[in-house]
Amino acid sequence: MSSHPLETQIASLEGSYHQISDRLHSIDRRLEGFDARLQHIDERFAHIDTRFAHIDARFQRTDGKIDALQWRMTSLVLASWITLMAATLFHH
């Protein structure tokens, strides 16, 4: 037989169980705080994503304006060239 009675061993195990339980509860509280901070960070990233979406939309509108101006400029250059060639041909 062991030198400690069974009740003493059970009491020791119960004490160890309570220590483990307290440590696990402490870890749970820290993880809950960490989750709250992560949620706040996620909200901030969502806000940043929204702002980048607005900026991206502005760039797309600007790209559309530039494309429209490019076609106008190409048309003007082509019309000027045709006019110059026609004037050169009909002048002689």
DSSP file (Angstrom, degrees, kcal/mol; ACC not computed):
  #  RESIDUE AA STRUCTURE BP1 BP2  ACC     N-H-->O    O-->H-N    N-H-->O    O-->H-N    TCO  KAPPA ALPHA  PHI   PSI    X-CA   Y-CA   Z-CA
    1    1 A M              0   0    0      0, 0.0     2,-0.1     0, 0.0     0, 0.0   0.000 360.0 360.0 360.0 159.0    0.0    0.0    0.0
    2    2 A S        -     0   0    0      2,-0.2     4,-0.1     1,-0.1     0, 0.0  -0.385 360.0-122.6 -79.2 159.6    1.0    3.6   -0.5
    3    3 A S  S    S+     0   0    0     -2,-0.1    -1,-0.1     2,-0.1     0, 0.0   0.675  95.2  67.8 -77.5 -16.6    2.1    5.7    2.4
    4    4 A H  S    S-     0   0    0      2,-0.0    -2,-0.2     1,-0.0     2,-0.0  -0.853  88.9-118.0-104.2 138.0   -0.6    8.3    1.7
    5    5 A P    >>  -     0   0    0      0, 0.0     4,-1.7     0, 0.0     3,-0.5  -0.341  28.9-109.6 -68.1 158.6   -4.2    7.4    2.3
    6    6 A L  H 3> S+     0   0    0      1,-0.2     4,-2.4     2,-0.2     5,-0.2   0.837 116.7  57.5 -58.6 -37.5   -6.6    7.5   -0.7
    7    7 A E  H 3> S+     0   0    0      1,-0.2     4,-2.4     2,-0.2    -1,-0.2   0.878 105.0  51.0 -64.4 -37.8   -8.4   10.7    0.6
    8    8 A T  H <> S+     0   0    0     -3,-0.5     4,-2.1     2,-0.2    -1,-0.2   0.903 111.0  48.2 -66.8 -40.6   -5.1   12.6    0.7
    9    9 A Q  H  X S+     0   0    0     -4,-1.7     4,-2.3     2,-0.2    -2,-0.2   0.903 112.2  48.9 -66.2 -41.1   -4.3   11.6   -2.9
   10   10 A I  H  X S+     0   0    0     -4,-2.4     4,-2.5     2,-0.2    -2,-0.2   0.904 110.5  51.2 -65.1 -40.7   -7.8   12.6   -4.0
   11   11 A A  H  X S+     0   0    0     -4,-2.4     4,-2.2     2,-0.2    -2,-0.2   0.895 110.0  50.0 -62.9 -39.9   -7.5   16.0   -2.2
   12   12 A S  H  X S+     0   0    0     -4,-2.1     4,-2.2     2,-0.2    -2,-0.2   0.917 111.1  48.5 -64.1 -43.5   -4.1   16.5   -3.9
   13   13 A L  H  X S+     0   0    0     -4,-2.3     4,-2.6     2,-0.2    -2,-0.2   0.888 110.0  52.0 -63.7 -39.2   -5.7   15.7   -7.3
   14   14 A E  H  X S+     0   0    0     -4,-2.5     4,-2.3     2,-0.2    -1,-0.2   0.901 109.0  50.6 -63.7 -39.9   -8.6   18.1   -6.6
   15   15 A G  H  X S+     0   0    0     -4,-2.2     4,-2.0     2,-0.2    -2,-0.2   0.915 111.3  47.9 -63.0 -42.4   -6.1   20.9   -5.8
   16   16 A S  H  X S+     0   0    0     -4,-2.2     4,-2.5     1,-0.2    -2,-0.2   0.903 110.1  53.0 -63.6 -40.5   -4.3   20.2   -9.0
   17   17 A Y  H  X S+     0   0    0     -4,-2.6     4,-2.7     1,-0.2    -2,-0.2   0.913 108.6  49.4 -61.0 -43.0   -7.6   20.2  -10.9
   18   18 A H  H  X S+     0   0    0     -4,-2.3     4,-2.6     2,-0.2    -1,-0.2   0.883 110.2  50.9 -66.0 -37.9   -8.5   23.6   -9.5
   19   19 A Q  H  X S+     0   0    0     -4,-2.0     4,-2.3     2,-0.2    -2,-0.2   0.934 112.6  45.7 -63.7 -45.1   -5.1   25.1  -10.4
   20   20 A I  H  X S+     0   0    0     -4,-2.5     4,-2.6     2,-0.2    -2,-0.2   0.912 112.5  51.5 -63.3 -42.2   -5.5   23.8  -14.0
   21   21 A S  H  X S+     0   0    0     -4,-2.7     4,-2.3     1,-0.2    -2,-0.2   0.917 109.9  49.2 -62.0 -43.9   -9.1   25.1  -14.1
   22   22 A D  H  X S+     0   0    0     -4,-2.6     4,-2.1     1,-0.2    -1,-0.2   0.907 111.8  49.0 -62.5 -41.5   -8.0   28.6  -12.9
   23   23 A R  H  X S+     0   0    0     -4,-2.3     4,-2.4     2,-0.2    -2,-0.2   0.910 110.5  50.3 -65.6 -41.4   -5.2   28.7  -15.5
   24   24 A L  H  X S+     0   0    0     -4,-2.6     4,-2.5     1,-0.2    -2,-0.2   0.900 109.9  50.3 -64.0 -39.8   -7.6   27.7  -18.2
   25   25 A H  H  X S+     0   0    0     -4,-2.3     4,-2.3     2,-0.2    -1,-0.2   0.888 109.9  51.4 -64.7 -37.6  -10.1   30.4  -17.2
   26   26 A S  H  X S+     0   0    0     -4,-2.1     4,-2.1     2,-0.2    -2,-0.2   0.916 110.5  48.0 -63.8 -42.9   -7.2   32.9  -17.2
   27   27 A I  H  X S+     0   0    0     -4,-2.4     4,-2.6     1,-0.2    -2,-0.2   0.904 109.6  53.6 -64.0 -41.0   -6.2   31.9  -20.7
   28   28 A D  H  X S+     0   0    0     -4,-2.5     4,-2.3     1,-0.2    -2,-0.2   0.917 108.4  49.4 -59.6 -43.9   -9.9   32.1  -21.8
   29   29 A R  H  X S+     0   0    0     -4,-2.3     4,-1.9     1,-0.2    -1,-0.2   0.907 112.0  48.2 -63.7 -41.0  -10.1   35.7  -20.5
   30   30 A R  H  X S+     0   0    0     -4,-2.1     4,-2.2     1,-0.2    -1,-0.2   0.904 111.5  50.0 -65.5 -40.0   -6.9   36.6  -22.4
   31   31 A L  H  X S+     0   0    0     -4,-2.6     4,-2.7     2,-0.2    -2,-0.2   0.870 107.8  53.5 -66.7 -35.9   -8.2   35.0  -25.6
   32   32 A E  H  X S+     0   0    0     -4,-2.3     4,-2.1     2,-0.2    -1,-0.2   0.908 109.9  48.1 -64.4 -40.6  -11.5   36.9  -25.3
   33   33 A G  H  X S+     0   0    0     -4,-1.9     4,-2.0     2,-0.2    -2,-0.2   0.897 111.7  50.1 -63.9 -39.7   -9.6   40.2  -25.0
   34   34 A F  H  X S+     0   0    0     -4,-2.2     4,-2.5     2,-0.2    -2,-0.2   0.905 109.0  51.6 -64.5 -42.1   -7.5   39.1  -28.0
   35   35 A D  H  X S+     0   0    0     -4,-2.7     4,-2.4     1,-0.2    -2,-0.2   0.893 108.3  51.9 -61.8 -40.0  -10.6   38.3  -30.0
   36   36 A A  H  X S+     0   0    0     -4,-2.1     4,-2.0     2,-0.2    -1,-0.2   0.913 110.5  47.9 -64.2 -41.2  -12.1   41.7  -29.2
   37   37 A R  H  X S+     0   0    0     -4,-2.0     4,-2.3     2,-0.2    -2,-0.2   0.908 111.2  50.8 -65.3 -40.7   -8.9   43.4  -30.4
   38   38 A L  H  X S+     0   0    0     -4,-2.5     4,-2.7     1,-0.2    -2,-0.2   0.892 108.4  52.2 -63.3 -38.6   -8.9   41.3  -33.6
   39   39 A Q  H  X S+     0   0    0     -4,-2.4     4,-2.2     2,-0.2    -1,-0.2   0.912 109.4  49.6 -63.3 -41.3  -12.5   42.3  -34.3
   40   40 A H  H  X S+     0   0    0     -4,-2.0     4,-2.1     2,-0.2    -2,-0.2   0.910 111.2  49.2 -63.2 -41.9  -11.6   45.9  -33.9
   41   41 A I  H  X S+     0   0    0     -4,-2.3     4,-2.5     1,-0.2    -2,-0.2   0.910 109.5  52.2 -63.8 -42.0   -8.7   45.5  -36.3
   42   42 A D  H  X S+     0   0    0     -4,-2.7     4,-2.3     1,-0.2    -2,-0.2   0.895 108.5  51.0 -60.9 -40.0  -11.0   43.7  -38.8
   43   43 A E  H  X S+     0   0    0     -4,-2.2     4,-2.1     2,-0.2    -1,-0.2   0.902 109.8  49.8 -64.2 -40.3  -13.4   46.6  -38.6
   44   44 A R  H  X S+     0   0    0     -4,-2.1     4,-2.3     2,-0.2    -2,-0.2   0.906 110.6  49.4 -66.1 -40.7  -10.6   49.1  -39.3
   45   45 A F  H  X S+     0   0    0     -4,-2.5     4,-2.9     2,-0.2    -1,-0.2   0.884 108.8  53.3 -64.7 -37.2   -9.5   47.0  -42.3
   46   46 A A  H  X S+     0   0    0     -4,-2.3     4,-2.1     2,-0.2    -1,-0.2   0.909 109.0  49.5 -62.6 -40.5  -13.1   47.0  -43.6
   47   47 A H  H  X S+     0   0    0     -4,-2.1     4,-2.1     2,-0.2    -2,-0.2   0.916 111.6  48.4 -63.6 -42.9  -13.1   50.8  -43.3
   48   48 A I  H  X S+     0   0    0     -4,-2.3     4,-2.6     1,-0.2    -2,-0.2   0.908 109.3  53.2 -63.8 -41.9   -9.8   51.0  -45.2
   49   49 A D  H  X S+     0   0    0     -4,-2.9     4,-2.0     1,-0.2    -1,-0.2   0.894 107.8  51.5 -59.6 -39.5  -11.2   48.6  -47.9
   50   50 A T  H  X S+     0   0    0     -4,-2.1     4,-1.8     2,-0.2    -1,-0.2   0.917 110.2  48.3 -63.2 -43.3  -14.2   50.9  -48.3
   51   51 A R  H  X S+     0   0    0     -4,-2.1     4,-2.2     1,-0.2    -2,-0.2   0.904 110.8  50.3 -65.4 -40.1  -12.0   53.9  -48.7
   52   52 A F  H  X S+     0   0    0     -4,-2.6     4,-3.0     1,-0.2    -1,-0.2   0.853 106.3  56.5 -66.2 -32.5   -9.8   52.1  -51.3
   53   53 A A  H  X S+     0   0    0     -4,-2.0     4,-2.2     2,-0.2    -1,-0.2   0.905 108.0  48.0 -63.6 -39.9  -13.0   51.1  -53.2
   54   54 A H  H  X S+     0   0    0     -4,-1.8     4,-2.0     2,-0.2    -2,-0.2   0.914 113.0  47.5 -65.4 -42.1  -13.9   54.8  -53.4
   55   55 A I  H  X S+     0   0    0     -4,-2.2     4,-2.3     1,-0.2    -2,-0.2   0.915 111.1  51.4 -64.8 -42.4  -10.4   55.7  -54.6
   56   56 A D  H  X S+     0   0    0     -4,-3.0     4,-2.3     1,-0.2    -1,-0.2   0.897 108.1  52.3 -61.8 -39.9  -10.5   52.8  -57.1
   57   57 A A  H  X S+     0   0    0     -4,-2.2     4,-2.2     1,-0.2    -1,-0.2   0.897 108.4  51.2 -63.0 -39.5  -13.9   54.1  -58.5
   58   58 A R  H  X S+     0   0    0     -4,-2.0     4,-2.4     1,-0.2    -2,-0.2   0.911 109.3  50.1 -65.0 -40.8  -12.4   57.5  -58.9
   59   59 A F  H  X S+     0   0    0     -4,-2.3     4,-2.8     2,-0.2    -2,-0.2   0.897 109.1  52.3 -63.2 -39.1   -9.4   56.1  -60.9
   60   60 A Q  H  X S+     0   0    0     -4,-2.3     4,-2.2     2,-0.2    -2,-0.2   0.912 109.8  48.3 -63.8 -41.6  -11.8   54.1  -63.1
   61   61 A R  H  X S+     0   0    0     -4,-2.2     4,-2.1     2,-0.2    -1,-0.2   0.916 112.3  49.2 -63.6 -41.3  -13.8   57.3  -63.9
   62   62 A T  H  X S+     0   0    0     -4,-2.4     4,-2.7     1,-0.2    -2,-0.2   0.908 108.6  53.2 -64.2 -41.3  -10.5   59.1  -64.6
   63   63 A D  H  X S+     0   0    0     -4,-2.8     4,-2.6     1,-0.2    -1,-0.2   0.908 108.1  51.2 -58.8 -41.8   -9.4   56.2  -66.9
   64   64 A G  H  X S+     0   0    0     -4,-2.2     4,-2.1     2,-0.2    -1,-0.2   0.897 110.4  48.4 -62.4 -40.6  -12.7   56.6  -68.8
   65   65 A K  H  X S+     0   0    0     -4,-2.1     4,-2.4     2,-0.2    -2,-0.2   0.913 111.6  49.6 -65.9 -41.8  -12.2   60.3  -69.3
   66   66 A I  H  X S+     0   0    0     -4,-2.7     4,-2.5     2,-0.2    -2,-0.2   0.914 109.8  51.3 -63.8 -42.1   -8.6   59.7  -70.5
   67   67 A D  H  X S+     0   0    0     -4,-2.6     4,-2.0     1,-0.2    -1,-0.2   0.915 110.2  49.2 -60.9 -42.4   -9.8   57.1  -72.9
   68   68 A A  H  X S+     0   0    0     -4,-2.1     4,-1.8     1,-0.2    -1,-0.2   0.911 112.4  47.8 -63.8 -41.2  -12.4   59.5  -74.3
   69   69 A L  H  X S+     0   0    0     -4,-2.4     4,-2.8     1,-0.2    -1,-0.2   0.859 107.2  57.1 -67.5 -34.2   -9.8   62.2  -74.7
   70   70 A Q  H  X S+     0   0    0     -4,-2.5     4,-2.6     1,-0.2    -1,-0.2   0.923 107.4  47.4 -62.9 -43.6   -7.4   59.8  -76.4
   71   71 A W  H  X S+     0   0    0     -4,-2.0     4,-2.4     2,-0.2    -1,-0.2   0.885 112.3  50.2 -65.3 -37.8  -10.0   59.0  -79.1
   72   72 A R  H  X S+     0   0    0     -4,-1.8     4,-2.6     2,-0.2    -2,-0.2   0.935 112.2  46.8 -63.7 -45.9  -10.7   62.7  -79.6
   73   73 A M  H  X S+     0   0    0     -4,-2.8     4,-2.6     2,-0.2     5,-0.2   0.913 112.1  50.2 -63.9 -41.9   -7.0   63.5  -79.9
   74   74 A T  H  X S+     0   0    0     -4,-2.6     4,-2.6     1,-0.2    -1,-0.2   0.920 111.7  48.9 -60.9 -43.7   -6.5   60.6  -82.3
   75   75 A S  H  X S+     0   0    0     -4,-2.4     4,-2.8     2,-0.2    -2,-0.2   0.910 111.9  48.8 -62.9 -43.0   -9.4   61.9  -84.4
   76   76 A L  H  X S+     0   0    0     -4,-2.6     4,-2.5     2,-0.2    -2,-0.2   0.915 112.8  46.8 -64.4 -43.0   -8.1   65.4  -84.4
   77   77 A V  H  X S+     0   0    0     -4,-2.6     4,-2.5     2,-0.2    -2,-0.2   0.928 114.4  47.5 -64.4 -44.3   -4.6   64.4  -85.4
   78   78 A L  H  X S+     0   0    0     -4,-2.6     4,-2.6    -5,-0.2    -2,-0.2   0.913 113.0  48.2 -63.7 -43.5   -6.0   62.1  -88.2
   79   79 A A  H  X S+     0   0    0     -4,-2.8     4,-2.5     1,-0.2    -1,-0.2   0.904 112.3  49.6 -64.2 -40.4   -8.3   64.8  -89.5
   80   80 A S  H  X S+     0   0    0     -4,-2.5     4,-2.5    -5,-0.2    -2,-0.2   0.915 111.7  48.4 -64.5 -41.8   -5.4   67.3  -89.5
   81   81 A W  H  X S+     0   0    0     -4,-2.5     4,-2.8     2,-0.2     5,-0.2   0.925 111.7  48.9 -64.2 -44.6   -3.2   64.9  -91.3
   82   82 A I  H  X S+     0   0    0     -4,-2.6     4,-2.8     2,-0.2    -2,-0.2   0.919 112.3  49.2 -61.4 -42.6   -5.9   64.2  -93.9
   83   83 A T  H  X S+     0   0    0     -4,-2.5     4,-2.6     2,-0.2    -2,-0.2   0.916 111.9  48.6 -62.7 -43.2   -6.5   67.9  -94.4
   84   84 A L  H  X S+     0   0    0     -4,-2.5     4,-2.2     2,-0.2    -2,-0.2   0.917 113.1  46.8 -63.3 -43.8   -2.8   68.5  -94.8
   85   85 A M  H  X S+     0   0    0     -4,-2.8     4,-2.6     2,-0.2    -2,-0.2   0.914 113.3  49.0 -65.0 -42.8   -2.4   65.7  -97.3
   86   86 A A  H  X S+     0   0    0     -4,-2.8     4,-2.5    -5,-0.2     5,-0.2   0.914 111.9  48.7 -63.7 -41.8   -5.5   66.9  -99.3
   87   87 A A  H  X S+     0   0    0     -4,-2.6     4,-1.2     1,-0.2    -1,-0.2   0.892 112.5  48.9 -64.9 -39.1   -4.2   70.5  -99.3
   88   88 A T  H  X S+     0   0    0     -4,-2.2     4,-0.8    -5,-0.2    -2,-0.2   0.919 113.9  45.6 -67.0 -43.2   -0.8   69.3 -100.5
   89   89 A L  H  < S+     0   0    0     -4,-2.6     3,-0.4     1,-0.2    -2,-0.2   0.902 117.0  42.8 -67.4 -42.6   -2.3   67.1 -103.3
   90   90 A F  H  < S+     0   0    0     -4,-2.5    -1,-0.2     1,-0.2    -2,-0.2   0.636 102.5  69.0 -82.7 -13.2   -4.7   69.7 -104.6
   91   91 A H  H  <        0   0    0     -4,-1.2    -1,-0.2     1,-0.2    -2,-0.2   0.836 360.0 360.0 -73.0 -32.3   -2.2   72.6 -104.4
   92   92 A H     <        0   0    0     -4,-0.8    -1,-0.2    -3,-0.4    -2,-0.2   0.459 360.0 360.0 -86.0 360.0   -0.1   71.2 -107.2
